Amino acid sequence: MPTIDWDRKTPVRVWENVDAALFRDAIQPWNEPAILRGLVSHRPAAQAARESSRALTDYLRRFDAGRPVQAFFGAPEIRGRFFYGADLRSFNFERRDVPLPRFLDLMHEHEASSEPPYFYAGAIPVPSHLPALPGEIRHGLLDEGVEQLASVWLGNRTRTAAHFDLPQNIACVIGGRRRFIVLPIEQLPNLYVGPLDFTLAGQAISLVDFLEPDLDRHPRFADAIDAAQVAVLEPGDALYLPSLWWHHVEALDPVGAMVNFWWRDGPEYLFTPLLTLFHALLSLRDMPAREREAWRVLFDHYIFQVNGDPWAHVPEAARGLFGELTPEKIQRLRQQLGQSLLGRPPAQ
């Protein structure tokens, strides 16, 4: 199996001296990953990390709210790659709840080991576990009214398989270096994605080992390699990830820490479109091909609006559910969909 020298691949664009105006007017509309060099380098967490790994973990202990974190634990043989078992119905690691201070100690206990066990605590919710941390690590790029979900990621030299997230993300590295390999959503056919409803941590992942890909088993991954961009982040750097960009994440040092800030643009009533994908299993996928293609025309016209506004010729008051979605219409839609999925006819 070939070993890929990712550091020689196309680099993610670097932006310096990023403020809210530059992010709003240039970076976000560009809709590609962007390295925000030194975005949080002046924050205490990154300053502590530059002093030492112990200074960083001592700093994080100050914010512990006393709630255990769920962590992944893997043997040295997994080489940091948390993944499925051979049957894709099991995993090569175990989950355990552990106090945050104990998890921080574990990283130091194995910091000098050449073949350590691997441990990783991802998506630790900041409001419940480190509630005072956001004020220390805030990035200042979004308006105050934008609701953000902050989470912490801790571990030693671990790898997170390529996946995508629905929200936009500003990932702020506060300890240890990290390598992101990012690809546009169009690379889906080349990534050999695993189950959508049995996942390691909620998101479907690529089954390809990005460090040692088996191109006999996954030949189309060669095209993904050509399309990839690479970002190596130091403590204090951040990466902006637009919605639905694939990203493989590798911690390059034995003590690593990152804070993510997730948010979504758009109205609050939006569900995840993944539910629509699951619904389509019951309504679209197994139709005769000619009927399915006809429904593609309807979706393109009414949902994706490839021909412009499909209702421009109809007065707003006559557009029904396809007009402006008022709270009353949203409630009506939810009731109709819920009743249909339960097999009951909607109320007339």
C-alpha positions in Angstrom: 0.0 0.0 0.0 1.4 3.4 -0.9 2.2 6.0 1.7 1.0 9.5 0.8 3.2 12.5 1.6 0.2 14.8 2.3 2.5 17.7 3.1 3.5 17.9 -0.5 -0.1 18.2 -1.7 -2.1 21.4 -2.5 -2.1 23.6 0.6 -5.2 25.3 2.0 -5.1 29.0 1.4 -3.7 31.0 4.4 -5.3 34.2 5.5 -3.5 36.6 7.9 -4.8 39.2 10.3 -8.4 38.0 10.0 -11.1 40.1 11.6 -14.9 39.9 11.4 -15.2 42.1 8.3 -12.6 40.1 6.3 -14.3 36.9 7.4 -17.8 38.1 6.5 -16.9 39.9 3.2 -14.2 37.6 1.7 -13.6 34.3 3.4 -17.1 33.0 4.1 -18.5 33.9 0.6 -15.5 32.1 -1.0 -16.9 28.9 0.5 -13.7 27.0 0.7 -11.6 25.9 3.7 -9.3 28.7 5.0 -6.4 28.7 7.4 -6.9 31.7 9.8 -3.3 32.0 10.8 -2.8 33.0 14.5 -6.5 33.7 15.0 -6.5 32.8 18.7 -2.7 32.9 19.3 -3.2 35.7 21.8 -5.7 33.7 23.9 -4.5 32.2 27.2 -4.9 28.6 26.1 -2.6 28.9 23.1 -0.1 30.9 25.2 -0.1 28.1 27.7 0.5 25.5 25.0 3.5 27.4 23.7 5.0 27.2 27.2 4.5 23.4 27.6 2.0 20.6 27.2 1.7 20.5 31.0 0.9 24.2 31.2 -1.9 23.6 28.7 -3.5 20.7 30.6 -3.1 22.6 33.9 -4.9 25.5 32.2 -7.8 23.3 31.0 -8.2 21.8 34.5 -9.3 25.2 35.8 -12.5 24.9 33.7 -13.5 21.4 34.7 -17.1 21.3 35.8 -16.8 17.8 37.3 -18.7 15.9 34.6 -17.1 12.8 33.0 -16.3 12.8 29.3 -16.9 10.0 27.0 -13.6 8.8 25.5 -12.4 6.3 22.9 -9.6 3.9 24.0 -7.6 1.9 21.5 -4.7 -0.5 21.7 -1.3 0.5 20.3 -2.0 -1.7 17.3 -4.6 0.7 15.9 -1.9 3.3 15.4 -4.2 6.1 16.3 -6.9 5.2 13.8 -10.2 4.8 15.5 -12.2 2.7 13.1 -14.6 -0.2 12.5 -14.0 -3.8 13.0 -13.6 -6.0 10.0 -17.3 -6.7 9.8 -18.3 -2.9 9.8 -20.6 -3.8 12.7 -18.2 -3.4 15.5 -15.3 -1.0 16.4 -11.6 -1.4 17.0 -11.8 0.6 20.3 -14.0 0.8 23.4 -15.9 3.7 24.9 -15.5 4.7 28.5 -16.6 7.6 30.7 -13.7 9.2 32.5 -13.2 12.3 34.6 -11.6 15.1 32.5 -8.6 15.5 34.9 -7.9 11.8 34.6 -8.0 12.0 30.8 -5.6 14.9 30.8 -3.2 12.8 33.1 -3.3 9.9 30.6 -1.9 12.0 27.8 1.1 12.9 30.0 1.6 9.3 31.2 2.2 8.2 27.7 3.6 11.4 26.3 7.1 9.9 25.7 6.0 6.5 24.5 6.8 5.4 21.0 3.9 2.9 21.0 1.3 4.3 23.3 -2.3 3.2 23.7 -4.5 5.8 22.1 -7.2 7.8 23.7 -9.5 10.5 22.3 -12.3 12.5 23.7 -14.2 14.3 20.9 -17.0 16.8 20.9 -16.9 17.5 24.6 -19.8 20.0 25.1 -18.3 23.2 26.5 -21.5 24.5 28.2 -21.8 21.5 30.4 -18.2 20.4 30.9 -16.0 23.6 30.6 -18.6 26.4 30.8 -16.2 29.2 31.4 -13.9 28.3 28.5 -15.6 30.1 25.6 -14.9 33.5 27.1 -11.2 32.6 27.1 -11.0 31.3 23.6 -13.6 33.3 21.6 -12.6 34.1 18.0 -14.6 37.2 17.4 -15.5 36.6 13.8 -19.3 36.2 14.1 -22.0 38.6 15.2 -22.9 38.3 18.9 -26.4 37.1 17.9 -25.2 34.0 16.0 -25.8 30.9 18.1 -22.6 28.8 18.2 -22.1 25.3 19.6 -18.6 25.1 21.2 -16.9 21.7 21.8 -13.5 20.5 22.9 -11.4 17.8 21.3 -8.6 16.1 23.3 -6.3 13.2 22.6 -2.8 12.0 21.8 -1.6 11.1 18.2 -5.0 10.1 16.9 -6.8 10.2 13.6 -10.4 11.1 12.8 -11.5 9.5 9.6 -12.7 11.7 6.8 -16.3 12.9 7.3 -18.4 16.0 6.8 -20.5 18.1 9.2 -23.7 19.9 8.5 -22.8 23.2 10.3 -20.0 25.6 9.4 -17.0 25.3 11.7 -14.2 27.4 13.0 -11.7 24.9 14.5 -9.3 26.6 16.8 -6.1 24.6 17.7 -5.0 25.4 21.2 -2.5 22.6 21.8 -0.4 20.4 19.6 -0.2 20.5 15.8 -3.0 19.1 13.6 -3.2 18.2 10.0 -6.5 18.5 8.1 -7.0 16.9 4.7 -10.0 18.5 3.1 -12.0 17.7 0.1 -15.2 19.1 -1.5 -18.5 17.2 -1.2 -18.3 16.2 -4.9 -15.5 13.7 -3.9 -18.2 11.5 -2.3 -18.0 8.7 -5.0 -14.2 8.5 -4.5 -14.2 8.2 -0.7 -15.9 4.8 -0.2 -18.1 5.9 2.6 -19.3 3.5 5.3 -22.7 3.0 6.8 -24.8 6.1 7.3 -26.8 4.7 10.3 -24.0 2.9 12.2 -21.2 5.3 12.8 -18.3 5.9 15.1 -19.5 9.2 16.4 -22.6 10.3 14.4 -21.2 11.1 11.0 -20.6 8.6 8.2 -16.9 8.2 7.5 -14.6 7.2 4.6 -13.4 3.6 4.8 -10.1 4.6 3.2 -7.0 4.8 5.3 -5.7 8.2 4.3 -2.1 7.5 5.4 -1.8 4.1 3.7 -4.6 3.8 1.1 -5.3 0.5 -0.5 -5.7 1.6 -4.1 -6.5 -2.0 -5.2 -9.5 -2.0 -2.9 -10.3 1.7 -3.3 -9.0 2.7 -6.8 -11.1 5.8 -7.2 -9.4 7.3 -4.1 -6.5 8.2 -6.4 -8.8 11.0 -7.8 -9.6 12.2 -4.3 -5.9 12.5 -3.6 -5.6 14.9 -6.6 -8.5 17.0 -5.3 -7.4 17.2 -1.7 -6.1 20.3 0.1 -3.9 20.1 3.2 -3.7 22.4 6.3 -1.2 22.0 9.1 -2.1 24.1 12.1 0.0 25.3 15.0 -1.4 26.2 18.4 -3.2 29.5 17.9 -4.2 28.8 14.3 -7.8 28.1 13.2 -9.4 26.5 10.2 -12.6 27.6 8.7 -14.6 24.7 7.3 -17.7 25.5 5.3 -20.7 23.1 5.5 -20.3 19.7 3.9 -16.6 19.7 3.3 -14.9 16.3 3.9 -12.1 16.5 6.5 -9.7 14.0 7.8 -8.0 15.2 11.0 -4.7 14.0 12.4 -3.2 15.0 15.7 0.6 15.3 15.2 1.7 15.6 18.8 1.2 13.4 22.0 -0.9 16.1 23.7 -3.5 17.8 21.5 -6.4 20.1 22.1 -8.8 21.9 19.8 -12.0 23.9 20.3 -14.7 23.9 17.6 -17.3 26.6 17.1 -20.2 25.3 15.0 -23.1 27.3 13.6 -25.7 27.2 10.8 -26.9 30.0 8.6 -30.6 30.0 7.6 -33.9 30.0 9.4 -34.2 28.2 12.8 -36.9 25.7 11.6 -34.4 23.9 9.3 -34.0 20.2 10.0 -30.9 18.2 8.9 -31.3 17.2 5.3 -30.1 13.8 6.3 -33.7 13.1 7.5 -34.8 13.9 3.9 -32.3 11.4 2.6 -33.6 8.7 5.0 -37.2 9.6 4.1 -36.3 9.1 0.4 -35.5 5.5 1.2 -39.3 5.0 1.7 -40.5 7.3 -1.0 -38.0 7.5 -3.9 -35.0 5.1 -4.1 -36.8 1.9 -5.1 -39.2 3.5 -7.6 -38.9 2.4 -11.3 -36.1 4.3 -12.8 -38.3 6.3 -15.2 -40.5 7.5 -12.3 -37.5 8.4 -10.1 -36.0 10.5 -13.0 -39.3 12.3 -13.3 -39.2 13.1 -9.6 -35.7 14.5 -10.0 -37.3 17.1 -12.4 -39.8 18.1 -9.6 -37.1 18.4 -7.0 -34.8 20.4 -9.3 -37.7 22.7 -10.0 -39.3 23.2 -6.6 -36.5 22.6 -4.1 -33.2 23.3 -5.9 -34.9 26.0 -8.1 -32.6 25.4 -11.0 -35.0 27.3 -13.3 -35.3 30.3 -11.0 -38.3 31.0 -8.7 -40.8 28.3 -9.5 -43.7 30.4 -8.0 -43.0 33.8 -9.6 -46.2 33.5 -11.6 -48.4 32.7 -8.6 -49.5 35.3 -6.0 -48.0 34.8 -2.6 -51.4 34.2 -1.0 -52.0 31.3 -3.4 -48.7 29.4 -2.9 -49.8 27.4 0.0 -47.1 25.5 1.8 -44.6 26.6 -0.9 -45.0 30.2 0.1 -43.4 31.8 3.1 -43.1 29.3 5.9 -45.0 30.8 8.8 -45.0 29.1 12.2 -48.5 27.8 11.4 -47.3 26.3 8.1 -44.3 24.8 9.8 -46.5 23.1 12.4 -48.9 21.9 9.7 -46.0 20.4 7.8 -44.6 18.6 10.8 -48.0 17.1 11.6 -48.5 15.9 8.1 -45.1 14.3 7.8 -45.3 12.7 11.3 -48.7 11.2 10.5 -47.6 9.9 7.1 -44.5 8.2 8.6 -46.7 6.6 11.2 -49.0 5.2 8.5 -52.0 7.4 9.3 -53.6 9.7 6.7 -53.1 13.4 7.4 -56.1 15.3 8.8 -58.1 17.2 6.1 
